[in-house]
Amino acid sequence: MANQADATYRLFVGICGDRPLSDYSRADAMTFRKTAERMPFDYGKAAAYRDLSPAEVIARYEALRKRFPVAT
């Protein structure tokens, strides 16, 4: 459970920046939520996303989805 909390914290800081807690707003929470929803399900485990920022992960993931669309 602590590993999940650490991963979520790192993702939050990667999206919203590392600031004092009192500096975050509802807009930051919304930005985090909307960005996290766009992340691939395996972003924390896939080697292709290692050492990339959340924005870079999303860009790579969306480029792959365009090249290989998922049929629904």
C-alpha positions in Angstrom: 0.0 0.0 0.0 2.8 2.4 0.8 4.3 1.8 -2.7 1.0 2.8 -4.3 0.9 6.0 -2.2 4.5 6.8 -3.2 3.8 6.3 -6.8 0.7 8.5 -6.6 2.7 11.2 -4.9 5.4 11.1 -7.5 2.8 11.3 -10.3 1.1 14.2 -8.5 4.4 16.1 -8.2 5.2 15.3 -11.8 1.9 16.8 -13.0 1.4 19.7 -10.5 4.9 20.4 -9.4 6.6 20.2 -6.0 5.2 23.0 -3.9 4.2 23.6 -0.3 0.8 21.9 0.5 -0.9 25.2 1.1 -0.1 26.3 -2.5 -2.2 23.7 -4.2 -5.7 24.5 -5.3 -8.8 22.7 -6.6 -7.6 23.5 -10.1 -4.4 21.5 -9.3 -6.5 18.6 -8.2 -8.6 18.8 -11.4 -5.5 19.0 -13.5 -4.1 16.0 -11.7 -7.3 14.0 -12.2 -7.7 14.8 -15.9 -4.0 14.1 -16.6 -4.0 10.9 -14.6 -7.0 9.7 -16.5 -5.1 10.0 -19.8 -2.1 7.9 -18.5 -1.8 4.4 -19.8 -2.7 1.7 -17.4 0.9 0.3 -17.3 2.8 3.6 -17.1 4.4 2.6 -13.9 5.6 -0.8 -15.1 6.3 -0.4 -18.8 10.0 0.1 -19.8 8.9 2.3 -22.7 7.7 5.0 -20.1 10.6 4.8 -17.7 12.3 8.1 -17.0 9.6 10.1 -18.9 7.6 12.9 -17.5 3.8 12.4 -17.3 3.4 14.7 -20.3 5.9 12.7 -22.3 4.2 9.4 -21.3 0.9 10.7 -22.5 2.3 11.9 -25.8 4.0 8.6 -26.4 0.9 6.6 -25.4 -1.4 8.8 -27.6 1.0 8.4 -30.6 0.9 4.6 -30.2 -2.9 4.7 -30.0 -3.0 6.6 -33.3 -0.7 4.1 -35.0 -2.5 1.1 -33.5 -6.1 2.0 -32.7 -8.1 -0.3 -30.4 -11.3 -1.6 -31.9 -14.3 -1.4 -29.6 
